[in-house]
Amino acid sequence: MLLGINPEKYLSSLKSHNLMKKNVLLLFLLFFFSTSNYASENILIGKFSQADKSGWENHSFEGHTNYSLVEDENITVLKAESKASASGLINRTRIDLAETPFLNWRWKVDKSLYRLAETFKEGDDFAARIYIVVDGGVFFWKTLALNYVWSSSQTINSLWDNPFTSNAKMIAVQTGDKNSNQWQTEKKNIREDLLRAYGKDIRIIDAIAIMTDTDNSGQKATAYYGDIYFSKN
C-alpha cells in the first residue's frame, strides 16, 4: 500500500478516469519490489527461444492482446496479436546501466499500422514496442519510461513526448512497411537514450515491458519478439 492507498483501487481509479491508458504500467510497477541484476555479463531477459516466458506478467488495460510462444523460421519466438486491444507483458528486473547499458532484441511485424498521428492520444498505438521503466519510488510522479516503437508515421530516431504523459518518451526505431514481415535486429544504448530524452544520467532501470496495442485506432496488429538481453557492448 502506498501512502495509505490500496494499489488495486488506485489502478482501478486511474483506469476508470481514462488516465494514461497503457502508461498505467508505469504506476503499477511502483507497488512491487524489483529483482536486482547487476552482473557484468549479458543479462537475458526474454528467453523466448527456450520456450520460456517466466518473469513476464500479463496486464490488460483495454481488451486483451494475445501473447503466445510460436515457431518462426525454426526458432521459438513470442507472438503478439492485438485487435482493438491494449495489454502488455512486464518483467520487473533492475539493471545497472553502468554495467550493461545496451538493450538488444529482435522483432518483426506482419505490417505496420495504418498511418496514425502518434503525437496525439487517439494515435498512441504501435504494432510493436519495447519500453524501459525508471521507478520513482513513493514519488510516483517521478517515474519515467522510454519507449522504443515500430512507428506508422514518424521518421526513424524521432523523439517525442507520449501524448498521455511527458514522463514517457517515444523513439521510433522502425517505421512503416519498408521492413515489415522481416526480422529486424536492434541494439540501443539505454543510458545514452535516457540522457537524450530527459537530460539526466540515469544508471538504474527497474523494469522492461513489451506491448502491441491497437485500442485507440481500432486496428489489428500482429508482431513477433525474439530474445531480449542487456549487454556491456
DODOVO-747517 format. One line per 3 residues: number of its first residue (from 1); their letters; for each residue z, x, y of N, C-alpha, C. Coordinates in Angstrom, 2 decimals, decimal comma. Example, Ala and Ser with C-alpha at 12.3 -4.5 7.8 and 13.67 -1.06 7.14 Angstrom:
BEGIN
1> AS> 7,80 13,19 -5,69 7,80 12,30 -4,50 7,80 13,20 -3,30 | 7,08 12,85 -2,25 7,14 13,67 -1,06 7,87 12,90 0,03
This chain:
BEGIN
1> MLL> 0,00 0,84 -1,20 0,00 0,00 0,00 0,00 0,88 1,24 | -0,84 0,54 2,21 -1,00 1,34 3,42 -0,39 0,63 4,61 | 0,63 1,25 5,19 1,29 0,69 6,37 1,67 -0,76 6,15
4> GIN> 2,18 -1,07 4,92 2,63 -2,42 4,61 1,51 -3,40 4,33 | 0,27 -2,91 4,21 -0,86 -3,80 3,97 -1,23 -3,74 2,50 | -1,40 -4,88 1,86 -1,86 -4,93 0,48 -3,33 -4,52 0,43
7> PEK> -3,69 -3,47 -0,32 -5,07 -2,99 -0,32 -6,09 -4,04 -0,72 | -5,80 -4,84 -1,77 -6,77 -5,82 -2,22 -7,02 -6,88 -1,16 | -5,93 -7,35 -0,52 -6,08 -8,36 0,54 -6,80 -7,76 1,74
10> YLS> -6,53 -6,47 2,00 -7,16 -5,81 3,14 -8,66 -5,72 2,95 | -9,08 -5,28 1,73 -10,51 -5,18 1,47 -11,16 -6,56 1,48 | -10,45 -7,55 0,94 -10,99 -8,91 0,94 -11,19 -9,41 2,35
13> SLK> -10,24 -9,08 3,24 -10,35 -9,49 4,63 -11,56 -8,84 5,30 | -11,75 -7,56 5,02 -12,90 -6,87 5,60 -14,20 -7,52 5,15 | -14,25 -7,82 3,87 -15,47 -8,40 3,31 -15,73 -9,77 3,89
16> SHN> -14,67 -10,60 4,00 -14,84 -11,95 4,49 -15,29 -11,99 5,92 | -14,96 -10,96 6,67 -15,38 -10,89 8,07 -16,68 -10,12 8,23 | -17,34 -9,83 7,10 -18,65 -9,17 7,12 -18,63 -7,85 7,85
19> LMK> -17,55 -7,05 7,63 -17,43 -5,76 8,30 -17,88 -4,65 7,37 | -18,73 -3,82 7,84 -19,12 -2,57 7,20 -19,71 -2,74 5,81 | -19,99 -3,89 5,37 -20,68 -4,15 4,13 -20,51 -3,04 3,12
22> KNV> -21,51 -2,20 2,95 -21,41 -1,12 1,98 -20,41 -0,07 2,39 | -20,18 0,09 3,69 -19,31 1,17 4,15 -17,84 0,89 3,92 | -17,50 -0,32 3,39 -16,12 -0,58 2,98 -15,74 0,36 1,83
25> LLL> -16,75 0,97 1,20 -16,49 2,01 0,21 -15,59 3,09 0,79 | -15,81 3,41 2,05 -15,04 4,48 2,68 -13,56 4,12 2,72 | -13,27 2,88 3,12 -11,88 2,46 3,25 -11,22 2,32 1,89
28> FLL> -12,00 1,88 0,92 -11,45 1,70 -0,43 -10,83 2,98 -0,95 | -11,46 4,07 -0,63 -11,02 5,36 -1,16 -9,66 5,77 -0,61 | -9,25 5,20 0,49 -8,00 5,61 1,12 -6,77 5,24 0,30
31> FFF> -6,91 4,28 -0,59 -5,76 3,80 -1,32 -5,56 4,50 -2,66 | -6,30 5,60 -2,87 -6,22 6,29 -4,14 -6,05 7,78 -3,94 | -5,44 8,41 -4,92 -5,38 9,86 -4,92 -6,70 10,39 -5,46
34> STS> -7,16 11,52 -4,91 -8,39 12,13 -5,38 -8,06 13,24 -6,37 | -9,03 13,55 -7,24 -8,89 14,66 -8,17 -9,33 15,93 -7,47 | -8,46 16,94 -7,40 -8,81 18,20 -6,74 -9,67 19,03 -7,66
37> NYA> -10,64 19,75 -7,08 -11,51 20,60 -7,86 -11,98 21,73 -6,97 | -11,31 22,88 -7,08 -11,62 23,99 -6,19 -12,20 25,18 -6,96 | -12,81 24,93 -8,10 -13,37 26,02 -8,89 -14,52 26,67 -8,15
40> SEN> -14,74 27,96 -8,41 -15,79 28,70 -7,73 -17,13 28,56 -8,44 | -17,12 28,08 -9,70 -18,37 27,89 -10,42 -18,98 26,55 -10,05 | -20,15 26,25 -10,63 -20,76 24,95 -10,40 -19,82 23,84 -10,86
43> ILI> -19,76 22,78 -10,09 -18,90 21,64 -10,41 -19,79 20,45 -10,73 | -19,83 20,08 -12,00 -20,69 18,98 -12,44 -19,98 17,66 -12,20 | -20,58 16,83 -11,37 -20,00 15,53 -11,02 -20,67 14,40 -11,79
46> GKF> -21,98 14,42 -11,83 -22,74 13,41 -12,57 -23,31 14,01 -13,84 | -22,72 13,68 -14,99 -23,12 14,26 -16,27 -24,00 13,27 -17,04 | -24,95 12,70 -16,36 -25,74 11,63 -16,95 -26,61 12,11 -18,11
49> SQA> -27,08 13,35 -18,05 -27,92 13,88 -19,14 -27,14 13,99 -20,44 | -25,80 13,96 -20,34 -24,94 13,98 -21,51 -24,54 12,56 -21,94 | -25,25 11,58 -21,35 -24,93 10,16 -21,60 -23,48 9,86 -21,26
52> DKS> -23,04 10,42 -20,13 -21,64 10,34 -19,73 -21,53 9,82 -18,29 | -20,93 8,65 -18,13 -20,68 8,08 -16,80 -19,20 8,16 -16,43 | -18,42 8,92 -17,17 -16,99 8,99 -16,89 -16,75 9,54 -15,50
55> GWE> -15,71 9,00 -14,85 -15,37 9,43 -13,50 -16,02 8,59 -12,41 | -16,95 7,72 -12,80 -17,65 6,87 -11,83 -17,17 5,44 -11,97 | -16,75 4,84 -10,86 -16,26 3,47 -10,85 -17,21 2,57 -10,08
58> NHS> -17,48 1,40 -10,63 -18,40 0,45 -10,02 -17,65 -0,47 -9,06 | -18,17 -0,61 -7,84 -17,58 -1,51 -6,85 -18,68 -2,33 -6,20 | -18,52 -3,64 -6,29 -19,53 -4,57 -5,79 -19,13 -5,13 -4,44
61> FEG> -20,13 -5,27 -3,56 -19,87 -5,79 -2,21 -20,73 -7,01 -1,89 | -21,92 -7,05 -2,46 -22,78 -8,22 -2,29 -23,66 -8,28 -3,54 | -23,30 -9,18 -4,45 -24,03 -9,21 -5,71 -23,72 -7,97 -6,54
64> HTN> -24,60 -7,66 -7,46 -24,33 -6,56 -8,37 -25,60 -5,76 -8,65 | -25,59 -4,48 -8,28 -26,66 -3,57 -8,67 -26,33 -3,07 -10,07 | -27,27 -3,17 -10,96 -27,02 -2,77 -12,35 -27,26 -1,27 -12,52
67> YSL> -26,25 -0,58 -13,04 -26,35 0,85 -13,32 -26,23 1,06 -14,83 | -27,23 1,72 -15,41 -27,22 1,93 -16,86 -27,83 3,29 -17,19 | -27,44 3,83 -18,32 -27,99 5,09 -18,81 -29,23 4,80 -19,64
70> VED> -30,34 5,47 -19,30 -31,61 5,25 -19,99 -32,27 6,60 -20,26 | -33,28 6,59 -21,11 -34,07 7,79 -21,37 -35,29 7,80 -20,45 | -35,54 8,92 -19,81 -36,72 9,08 -18,98 -37,22 10,51 -19,16
73> ENI> -38,45 10,64 -19,65 -39,02 11,95 -19,93 -38,10 12,76 -20,86 | -37,57 12,06 -21,85 -36,72 12,66 -22,90 -35,38 13,19 -22,37 | -34,96 12,72 -21,21 -33,66 13,09 -20,65 -32,90 11,82 -20,30
76> TVL> -31,62 11,79 -20,58 -30,80 10,63 -20,20 -30,48 10,70 -18,71 | -30,76 9,61 -18,00 -30,52 9,54 -16,56 -29,85 8,20 -16,24 | -29,40 8,07 -15,02 -28,79 6,82 -14,56 -29,85 5,98 -13,86
79> KAE> -30,03 4,75 -14,33 -30,99 3,83 -13,73 -30,24 2,79 -12,90 | -30,74 2,53 -11,69 -30,15 1,53 -10,80 -31,18 0,45 -10,49 | -30,79 -0,81 -10,66 -31,68 -1,93 -10,39 -30,98 -2,90 -9,44
82> SKA> -31,59 -3,10 -8,28 -30,99 -3,96 -7,26 -31,94 -5,10 -6,90 | -31,39 -6,32 -6,88 -32,14 -7,50 -6,45 -31,30 -8,22 -5,42 | -31,56 -7,95 -4,14 -30,78 -8,54 -3,04 -29,29 -8,31 -3,25
85> SAS> -28,92 -7,12 -3,70 -27,54 -6,82 -4,03 -27,10 -5,51 -3,43 | -25,78 -5,31 -3,40 -25,21 -4,05 -2,91 -23,94 -3,76 -3,69 | -24,04 -2,83 -4,62 -22,86 -2,31 -5,27 -23,11 -0,84 -5,58
88> GLI> -22,03 -0,08 -5,69 -22,18 1,36 -5,84 -21,25 1,94 -6,88 | -21,49 3,19 -7,21 -20,63 3,95 -8,10 -19,93 5,03 -7,29 | -18,61 5,16 -7,47 -17,81 6,11 -6,70 -17,15 7,11 -7,65
91> NRT> -17,19 8,36 -7,27 -16,49 9,42 -8,00 -15,55 10,10 -7,02 | -14,23 9,93 -7,26 -13,23 10,48 -6,34 -12,81 11,87 -6,80 | -13,57 12,87 -6,40 -13,26 14,26 -6,72 -13,24 15,07 -5,43
94> RID> -12,17 15,81 -5,19 -12,08 16,64 -3,99 -12,83 17,94 -4,22 | -13,64 18,31 -3,25 -14,46 19,51 -3,34 -14,16 20,41 -2,14 | -13,95 21,70 -2,40 -13,75 22,69 -1,34 -15,11 23,26 -0,98
97> LAE> -15,61 22,91 0,19 -16,94 23,34 0,61 -17,00 24,82 0,95 | -15,86 25,45 1,11 -15,85 26,90 1,30 -16,24 27,60 0,00 | -15,99 26,93 -1,12 -16,31 27,49 -2,43 -17,67 27,02 -2,94
100> TPF> -17,92 25,74 -2,83 -19,17 25,15 -3,35 -19,75 24,19 -2,31 | -20,46 24,69 -1,32 -20,96 23,84 -0,24 -22,25 23,10 -0,55 | -22,94 23,46 -1,63 -24,25 22,86 -1,90 -24,16 21,71 -2,88
103> LNW> -24,75 20,58 -2,48 -24,88 19,43 -3,35 -26,29 19,44 -3,95 | -26,36 19,35 -5,26 -27,63 19,40 -5,98 -27,82 18,12 -6,79 | -29,02 17,55 -6,74 -29,29 16,37 -7,56 -30,79 16,16 -7,72
106> RWK> -31,12 15,30 -8,70 -32,49 14,82 -8,88 -32,47 13,31 -8,75 | -33,58 12,75 -8,22 -33,71 11,32 -8,13 -35,17 10,92 -8,05 | -35,43 9,65 -8,33 -36,76 9,10 -8,09 -36,62 7,60 -7,90
109> VDK> -37,60 7,00 -7,22 -37,64 5,55 -7,05 -39,00 5,06 -7,55 | -39,01 3,84 -8,11 -40,29 3,27 -8,52 -41,21 3,12 -7,32 | -40,63 2,64 -6,23 -41,34 2,56 -4,96 -40,32 2,41 -3,85
112> SLY> -40,71 2,83 -2,67 -39,83 2,68 -1,52 -39,72 1,20 -1,14 | -38,66 0,86 -0,45 -38,57 -0,49 0,11 -39,66 -0,66 1,17 | -40,05 -1,92 1,41 -40,98 -2,19 2,49 -40,34 -1,77 3,81
115> RLA> -41,12 -1,19 4,70 -40,61 -0,58 5,93 -39,55 -1,45 6,62 | -38,37 -0,85 6,81 -37,24 -1,54 7,43 -36,82 -0,83 8,70 | -36,22 -1,58 9,61 -35,62 -0,99 10,82 -34,22 -0,53 10,44
118> ETF> -34,13 0,67 9,90 -32,90 1,13 9,27 -31,79 1,47 10,24 | -32,08 1,52 11,51 -31,04 1,79 12,50 -30,34 0,49 12,93 | -30,78 -0,65 12,37 -30,16 -1,94 12,65 -29,50 -2,47 11,37
121> KEG> -28,50 -3,33 11,52 -27,74 -3,82 10,37 -28,64 -4,51 9,35 | -29,60 -5,29 9,83 -30,45 -6,02 8,89 -31,39 -5,10 8,12 | -31,50 -3,85 8,53 -32,37 -2,90 7,84 -31,61 -1,83 7,08
124> DDF> -30,30 -1,97 6,95 -29,48 -0,95 6,30 -29,52 -1,09 4,79 | -30,71 -0,93 4,22 -30,93 -0,96 2,77 -31,73 0,27 2,38 | -31,44 0,81 1,19 -32,14 2,01 0,73 -32,35 1,94 -0,78
127> AAR> -33,55 2,31 -1,21 -33,84 2,32 -2,63 -32,93 3,28 -3,38 | -32,52 4,35 -2,69 -31,58 5,30 -3,29 -30,80 5,99 -2,19 | -29,54 6,22 -2,46 -28,71 7,00 -1,54 -27,57 7,67 -2,31
130> IYI> -27,19 8,84 -1,81 -26,01 9,55 -2,30 -25,20 9,90 -1,08 | -23,90 9,60 -1,12 -23,13 9,96 0,07 -21,77 10,55 -0,23 | -21,35 11,31 0,77 -20,13 12,10 0,73 -19,09 11,44 1,62
133> VVD> -17,83 11,44 1,18 -16,76 10,82 1,96 -15,68 11,85 2,28 | -15,28 11,87 3,54 -14,15 12,69 4,00 -13,03 11,73 4,35 | -11,95 11,77 3,59 -10,85 10,81 3,71 -10,03 11,07 4,96
136> GGV> -9,81 10,03 5,76 -8,98 10,16 6,96 -7,51 9,94 6,70 | -7,13 9,73 5,42 -5,72 9,51 5,10 -5,23 8,20 5,67 | -4,00 8,19 6,16 -3,45 6,96 6,73 -4,18 6,56 8,00
139> FFW> -4,86 7,52 8,62 -5,67 7,22 9,81 -7,07 6,84 9,33 | -7,17 5,64 8,72 -8,40 5,27 8,04 -9,60 5,26 8,97 | -9,37 5,05 10,27 -10,48 5,03 11,21 -11,10 6,43 11,39
142> KTL> -10,45 7,44 10,85 -10,99 8,80 10,93 -11,79 9,17 9,68 | -11,88 8,25 8,72 -12,69 8,50 7,54 -14,16 8,65 7,93 | -14,81 9,67 7,35 -16,20 9,96 7,68 -17,06 9,91 6,42
145> ALN> -18,33 9,62 6,62 -19,27 9,62 5,49 -20,60 10,21 5,93 | -21,25 10,88 5,00 -22,58 11,44 5,23 -23,49 10,94 4,12 | -24,51 10,17 4,52 -25,42 9,54 3,56 -26,74 10,28 3,49
148> YVW> -27,15 10,64 2,29 -28,49 11,16 2,06 -29,31 10,03 1,45 | -30,40 9,63 2,10 -31,09 8,40 1,71 -32,58 8,63 1,44 | -33,10 7,74 0,60 -34,55 7,63 0,41 -34,99 6,53 1,38
151> SSS> -35,47 6,95 2,52 -35,77 6,03 3,62 -37,11 5,32 3,41 | -37,24 4,18 4,06 -38,52 3,47 4,04 -39,31 3,70 5,33 | -38,66 4,26 6,36 -39,35 4,33 7,65 -39,03 5,55 8,50
154> QTI> -37,93 6,26 8,21 -37,55 7,40 9,05 -38,28 8,68 8,59 | -38,44 9,60 9,50 -39,04 10,88 9,15 -38,02 11,74 8,41 | -38,52 12,62 7,55 -37,63 13,47 6,77 -36,78 14,33 7,68
157> NSL> -35,50 14,42 7,34 -34,47 15,17 8,06 -33,98 14,46 9,32 | -34,42 13,22 9,54 -33,89 12,43 10,66 -32,41 12,18 10,45 | -31,66 12,15 11,53 -30,22 11,88 11,50 -29,91 10,73 12,45
160> WDN> -29,18 9,73 11,97 -28,83 8,61 12,84 -27,50 8,01 12,42 | -26,89 7,27 13,35 -25,63 6,57 13,05 -25,90 5,37 12,15 | -25,04 5,16 11,17 -25,11 3,93 10,41 -24,87 2,76 11,37
163> PFT> -25,65 1,67 11,25 -25,52 0,57 12,21 -24,20 -0,19 12,11 | -23,44 -0,01 11,01 -22,17 -0,69 10,87 -21,01 0,12 11,43 | -21,15 1,44 11,46 -20,08 2,29 11,98 -20,61 3,67 12,30
166> SNA> -20,20 4,22 13,44 -20,60 5,57 13,81 -19,88 6,62 12,98 | -18,91 6,20 12,18 -18,20 7,13 11,29 -19,00 7,43 10,02 | -20,17 6,82 9,90 -21,08 7,13 8,80 -22,41 7,56 9,39
169> KMI> -22,90 8,71 8,97 -24,17 9,24 9,44 -25,19 9,20 8,31 | -26,45 9,04 8,67 -27,53 8,92 7,71 -28,52 10,08 7,90 | -28,97 10,65 6,80 -30,01 11,67 6,84 -31,10 11,29 5,85
172> AVQ> -32,34 11,24 6,33 -33,47 10,91 5,47 -33,91 12,15 4,70 | -33,77 12,11 3,39 -34,18 13,23 2,54 -35,59 13,01 2,01 | -35,89 11,79 1,62 -37,24 11,37 1,25 -37,60 10,14 2,07
175> TGD> -38,89 9,88 2,20 -39,30 8,71 2,98 -40,59 8,13 2,42 | -40,67 6,81 2,40 -41,89 6,14 1,98 -42,24 6,37 0,52 | -43,55 6,19 0,22 -44,01 6,23 -1,17 -44,78 7,49 -1,54
178> KNS> -44,81 8,48 -0,65 -45,55 9,71 -0,96 -45,07 10,33 -2,27 | -43,77 10,32 -2,49 -43,20 10,93 -3,70 -42,59 9,91 -4,64 | -42,93 8,64 -4,46 -42,35 7,63 -5,34 -42,87 7,79 -6,76
181> NQW> -42,06 7,34 -7,70 -42,35 7,43 -9,13 -42,53 8,87 -9,61 | -41,94 9,81 -8,86 -41,94 11,21 -9,24 -40,53 11,77 -9,03 | -40,04 12,53 -9,99 -38,73 13,12 -9,84 -38,74 14,14 -8,70
184> QTE> -37,73 14,05 -7,84 -37,56 14,98 -6,73 -36,22 15,69 -6,90 | -36,25 17,01 -6,76 -35,03 17,81 -6,87 -34,56 18,19 -5,47 | -33,30 17,90 -5,17 -32,77 18,12 -3,82 -31,60 19,09 -3,85
187> KKN> -31,43 19,79 -2,74 -30,29 20,70 -2,57 -29,92 20,69 -1,10 | -28,69 20,33 -0,78 -28,24 20,21 0,60 -26,93 20,95 0,81 | -26,86 21,66 1,93 -25,62 22,33 2,32 -24,74 21,31 3,04
190> IRE> -23,77 20,76 2,33 -22,94 19,69 2,87 -22,17 20,16 4,10 | -21,64 21,34 4,04 -20,82 21,83 5,15 -21,66 21,94 6,42 | -22,87 22,45 6,29 -23,75 22,57 7,47 -24,18 21,20 7,97
193> DLL> -24,46 20,28 7,06 -24,90 18,95 7,49 -23,76 18,17 8,13 | -22,53 18,35 7,66 -21,39 17,70 8,31 -21,19 18,26 9,72 | -21,40 19,55 9,87 -21,30 20,16 11,20 -22,37 19,61 12,11
196> RAY> -23,58 19,48 11,59 -24,68 18,91 12,37 -24,39 17,47 12,77 | -23,83 16,70 11,85 -23,63 15,27 12,08 -22,44 14,98 12,98 | -21,35 15,76 12,81 -20,10 15,43 13,50 -19,61 16,52 14,45
199> GKD> -20,27 17,67 14,44 -19,82 18,75 15,31 -18,49 19,34 14,86 | -18,15 19,17 13,58 -16,89 19,67 13,04 -17,17 20,51 11,79 | -16,41 21,59 11,65 -16,49 22,38 10,43 -15,51 21,81 9,43
202> IRI> -16,02 20,99 8,53 -15,18 20,28 7,56 -15,23 21,02 6,23 | -14,06 21,36 5,71 -14,00 22,16 4,48 -13,84 21,32 3,23 | -13,09 20,23 3,32 -12,77 19,43 2,13 -13,44 18,07 2,19
205> IDA> -14,11 17,68 1,11 -14,57 16,30 0,97 -13,80 15,67 -0,18 | -13,72 14,34 -0,18 -12,82 13,65 -1,10 -13,51 12,76 -2,13 | -14,78 12,47 -1,94 -15,46 11,60 -2,90 -16,96 11,69 -2,69
208> IAI> -17,68 11,27 -3,73 -19,13 11,15 -3,67 -19,48 9,78 -4,24 | -20,53 9,15 -3,70 -20,92 7,82 -4,15 -22,43 7,72 -4,29 | -22,85 6,82 -5,16 -24,27 6,50 -5,38 -24,46 5,04 -5,02
211> MTD> -25,58 4,73 -4,38 -25,83 3,34 -4,03 -27,34 3,06 -4,00 | -27,74 2,00 -4,67 -29,07 1,41 -4,50 -28,83 -0,01 -4,04 | -29,26 -0,34 -2,81 -28,86 -1,63 -2,23 -30,01 -2,29 -1,48
214> TDN> -30,08 -3,60 -1,63 -31,16 -4,39 -1,01 -30,65 -5,73 -0,49 | -29,36 -5,83 -0,22 -28,79 -7,13 0,14 -29,22 -7,63 1,50 | -29,42 -6,73 2,45 -29,82 -7,17 3,80 -31,26 -7,67 3,84
217> SGQ> -32,14 -6,97 3,16 -33,57 -7,31 3,21 -33,99 -8,30 2,14 | -33,16 -8,46 1,09 -33,51 -9,36 0,01 -34,60 -8,82 -0,90 | -34,88 -7,53 -0,80 -35,92 -6,93 -1,63 -35,38 -6,51 -3,00
220> KAT> -36,25 -5,90 -3,77 -35,88 -5,36 -5,08 -36,12 -3,85 -5,06 | -35,29 -3,13 -5,81 -35,46 -1,67 -5,90 -34,99 -1,18 -7,25 | -35,72 -0,19 -7,76 -35,32 0,50 -8,98 -35,33 1,99 -8,70
223> AYY> -34,21 2,64 -8,99 -34,08 4,07 -8,75 -33,46 4,73 -9,96 | -33,64 6,05 -10,03 -33,09 6,84 -11,13 -32,38 8,06 -10,55 | -31,24 8,39 -11,11 -30,45 9,53 -10,66 -30,23 10,47 -11,83
226> GDI> -30,52 11,76 -11,61 -30,24 12,77 -12,62 -28,86 13,36 -12,38 | -28,57 14,45 -13,05 -27,27 15,09 -12,92 -27,00 15,52 -11,47 | -25,73 15,48 -11,10 -25,29 15,81 -9,74 -24,21 16,88 -9,85
229> YFS> -24,38 17,96 -9,07 -23,37 19,01 -9,13 -23,28 19,76 -7,80 | -22,13 20,42 -7,59 -21,91 21,27 -6,43 -22,02 22,73 -6,87 | -22,52 23,59 -5,98 -22,70 25,00 -6,32 -22,38 25,89 -5,14
232> KN> -22,16 27,17 -5,44 -21,87 28,17 -4,40 -23,11 28,47 -3,58 | -24,27 28,47 -4,24 -25,52 28,79 -3,53 -26,70 28,13 -4,22
